[in-house]
């Protein structure tokens, strides 16, 4: 679990970085409003058989606003999938995850970058398939999605798609 101290340090870093740029609009200004942002989970092979390894990715699409911070959870049935390894995402900010909940089917992930992330990928991991309906057990929760620089709340624009064996819906 992310410690309160770590979150405080991230908040301080984001706050300090924004102080140096006073020309940016205030939180909630029109630059943070706009079209919907899609959050999704993809599986590289939704038809994988038992014993095969699949790559599961959490990402965003449809935002012209750079994301400065996020916090979410990937849920899955641990009888259908077993975490094999987390895959590092582009090193363009602070990214953390807590795979300790994988045994119960929850992986928490978060990130912060005052200037905004360059990649729309939030989290990636490989899993070993344990059951044929593994893809339908994946679901996503995004608790926080904040714009870079303005710190505007982007969750009001967020549309979360779940994954099935046929792909995102």
BELSULVEN-V317464 format. One record per pair of residues at least 4 apart in sequence whose ideal C-beta (glycine too) atoms are under 6 Angstrom apart, sorted by the first residue. I is the first residue (numbers start at 0). J is the second residue. If there is no record, write none. Layout:
# BELSULVEN-V317464
I/J, I/J
This chain:
# BELSULVEN-V317464
0/97, 1/5, 1/6, 1/95, 1/109, 9/111, 13/111, 13/113, 16/113, 23/148, 23/149, 24/28, 24/30, 24/149, 26/149, 26/150, 26/151, 27/151, 31/146, 31/149, 31/151, 34/61, 35/156, 35/158, 36/59, 36/61, 36/62, 36/153, 36/156, 36/157, 37/60, 37/61, 37/158, 38/59, 38/141, 38/157, 38/159, 39/58, 39/160, 39/167, 40/57, 40/137, 40/139, 40/162, 41/56, 42/53, 42/55, 42/134, 43/53, 43/54, 44/53, 45/134, 45/164, 47/51, 47/53, 47/128, 49/128, 51/128, 52/83, 52/125, 52/127, 53/126, 54/125, 55/124, 55/126, 56/123, 57/73, 57/121, 57/122, 58/119, 58/120, 59/119, 64/146, 65/115, 65/147, 66/116, 67/112, 67/115, 67/145, 67/146, 67/147, 68/111, 68/145, 69/110, 69/121, 69/144, 70/109, 70/142, 70/143, 71/108, 71/140, 71/141, 71/142, 72/105, 72/107, 72/140, 73/106, 74/104, 74/105, 74/138, 75/80, 75/104, 75/136, 75/137, 76/104, 76/136, 77/104, 79/129, 79/130, 79/133, 79/136, 80/126, 80/133, 81/127, 81/129, 82/98, 82/101, 82/126, 83/125, 83/126, 83/127, 84/125, 85/124, 86/123, 86/124, 88/94, 88/120, 88/123, 89/118, 91/116, 91/117, 92/110, 92/112, 92/116, 93/111, 94/110, 95/109, 96/108, 97/107, 98/106, 100/105, 101/106, 108/122, 112/116, 114/147, 115/147, 128/133, 134/162, 134/163, 134/164, 135/163, 135/164, 137/162, 138/161, 139/159, 141/157, 144/153, 144/154, 144/157, 145/150, 146/151, 146/153, 160/167, 162/167, 163/168
